[in-house]
C-alpha cells in the first residue's frame, strides 16, 4: 500500500496480461526506480524502464543486490555509483 500511495506506479501489459510493474519513489530527496516482472521478459523490461525514465528530467537512482537487475539497469544507461560490502549496489541515471 505504501508503494501505491507514495510513488509513481506504472504497470505494463503484453497481450492483455500484466507482465511487470515499475515504480519511482522519493527516498531521501532522491528519485529511486524499482520494479518487478515475470521471468524471461528481459528486452520488454528494458523498454519499460527506458519509457519510465523518459518521464523524468532529474537524476534517477536505483539500488539492487540482484545481478540480473543490475545488468538491466546498465543496459538502460545507469552507471554504477557505489558498491557496499553487503552486496548492495547503487546506480545512477542522469539526463
TAVEN-V172600 format. One line per field, one symbol per residue. ss: DSSP state (a for helix, b for strand, c for the rest). phi: phi as a letter, one per 40 degrees, with the letter a starting at -180 (. if undefined). psi: psi as a letter, one per 30 degrees, with the letter a starting at -180 (. if undefined). Layout:
BEGIN
ss->???
phi->???
psi->???
END
This chain:
BEGIN
ss->caaaacbbbbbbbbccbbbbbbbbbbbccbbbbbbbbccccaaaaaaaaaaaaccccccbbbbbccaaaaaaaaacccbbbbbcccccbbbbbcc
phi->.ccccbacbbbbbbfgbcbabbbbbcbfgbcbbaiaaccfbdcccdcccccccccbbadbbababccccccdcccchcbccabbccgcbbbbbbc
psi->eeeefglkkkkkkkhgkkflkklkkjjhgkkkklallllhgeeeeeeeeeeefffkglkklkklfkeeeeeeeefffkkkelklfffkkklkkk.
END
